[in-house]
Amino acid sequence: MSATPSRQGVALVLIVSGALIAMAATAVLLVTHEPLLRFVVVAGGAVQVPGWLLHLRRPRPSAVWEIGPDNGDADEWMGERFIWEPGDRDEHGRAGR
C-alpha cells in the first residue's frame, strides 16, 4: 500500500462525502423547513462533481498500453500475442481492427 492516496481514492471520498452531506441536509430540510439548508444540499451536490470528474478521467494511453515495433497491431491475451492482419475477423465474424 502507498502512503499517497490514489486518484480513485480521492474521487471516492469526494463522491461519498458530497452524497452524505446532500442527503443529511435534505432530511433536516424536510423536518425543519429552513430555507438556508437548500444551499447545503446544493453544496453537497457540488462536492460530488469534481469527484465524478476525477473518476471518469481516463489515464494517458502510454500509461496503459505499451506500443511495440508493430505499431500497435498486436493484442496480448493470456500471455499470447496476436497480430491482426487486414481482413481478419473475430470469433463473431466482426472485422478485426
C-alpha positions as CSV (number, residue, x, y, z in Angstrom):
1,M,0.0,0.0,0.0
2,S,1.1,3.5,-0.7
3,A,1.2,6.4,1.7
4,T,-0.1,8.8,-1.0
5,P,-3.8,8.5,-1.9
6,S,-4.7,7.4,-5.4
7,R,-6.8,9.4,-7.8
8,Q,-9.6,6.8,-7.3
9,G,-9.4,7.2,-3.5
10,V,-9.8,11.0,-3.6
11,A,-12.6,10.7,-6.1
12,L,-14.4,8.2,-3.9
13,V,-14.0,10.5,-0.8
14,L,-15.5,13.4,-2.7
15,I,-18.4,11.4,-4.1
16,V,-19.4,9.8,-0.9
17,S,-18.9,12.9,1.3
18,G,-20.9,15.0,-1.1
19,A,-23.7,12.4,-1.2
20,L,-23.8,12.2,2.6
21,I,-23.9,16.0,3.0
22,A,-26.7,16.3,0.5
23,M,-28.8,13.5,2.0
24,A,-28.3,14.7,5.6
25,A,-29.2,18.3,4.6
26,T,-32.3,17.1,2.7
27,A,-33.5,15.1,5.7
28,V,-33.0,18.1,8.0
29,L,-34.6,20.4,5.4
30,L,-37.7,18.2,5.3
31,V,-38.1,18.4,9.1
32,T,-37.2,22.0,9.8
33,H,-38.1,23.8,6.6
34,E,-35.1,26.1,7.0
35,P,-34.6,27.7,3.6
36,L,-30.8,28.1,4.1
37,L,-30.4,24.3,4.1
38,R,-31.1,24.3,0.3
39,F,-27.7,25.8,-0.2
40,V,-26.2,23.0,1.9
41,V,-27.9,20.4,-0.4
42,V,-26.5,22.2,-3.5
43,A,-23.1,22.3,-1.8
44,G,-23.2,18.6,-1.3
45,G,-24.0,18.1,-4.9
46,A,-21.2,20.5,-5.9
47,V,-18.7,18.4,-3.9
48,Q,-19.6,15.4,-5.9
49,V,-18.9,17.0,-9.3
50,P,-15.1,17.1,-9.0
51,G,-15.2,13.5,-7.6
52,W,-17.1,12.2,-10.6
53,L,-14.8,14.1,-13.0
54,L,-11.7,12.6,-11.3
55,H,-13.4,9.1,-11.5
56,L,-14.3,9.4,-15.2
57,R,-11.0,10.9,-16.4
58,R,-9.1,8.3,-18.4
59,P,-5.4,7.7,-18.0
60,R,-3.0,8.6,-20.8
61,P,-2.7,5.8,-23.3
62,S,1.1,5.5,-22.8
63,A,0.4,4.6,-19.1
64,V,-2.0,1.7,-20.2
65,W,-0.6,0.2,-23.4
66,E,2.9,-0.5,-24.4
67,I,3.1,0.1,-28.1
68,G,5.8,-2.1,-29.7
69,P,7.5,-2.0,-33.0
70,D,4.4,-3.5,-34.7
71,N,2.6,0.0,-34.4
72,G,0.0,-1.4,-32.0
73,D,-1.4,-4.0,-34.4
74,A,-0.8,-6.8,-31.8
75,D,-3.1,-7.8,-28.9
76,E,-2.0,-9.8,-25.9
77,W,-4.4,-12.1,-24.2
78,M,-3.3,-14.6,-21.5
79,G,0.3,-14.3,-22.5
80,E,-0.2,-14.9,-26.2
81,R,0.4,-12.3,-28.8
82,F,-2.0,-11.9,-31.7
83,I,-1.2,-9.8,-34.7
84,W,-4.2,-8.5,-36.6
85,E,-3.9,-8.5,-40.4
86,P,-6.2,-6.6,-42.7
87,G,-9.3,-8.7,-43.3
88,D,-9.1,-10.7,-40.1
89,R,-12.3,-11.5,-38.3
90,D,-13.0,-12.3,-34.7
91,E,-15.0,-15.3,-33.4
92,H,-18.3,-13.5,-34.1
93,G,-17.4,-12.7,-37.7
94,R,-16.8,-9.0,-36.9
95,A,-13.9,-7.2,-38.6
96,G,-10.7,-7.2,-36.6
97,R,-9.1,-3.8,-36.4
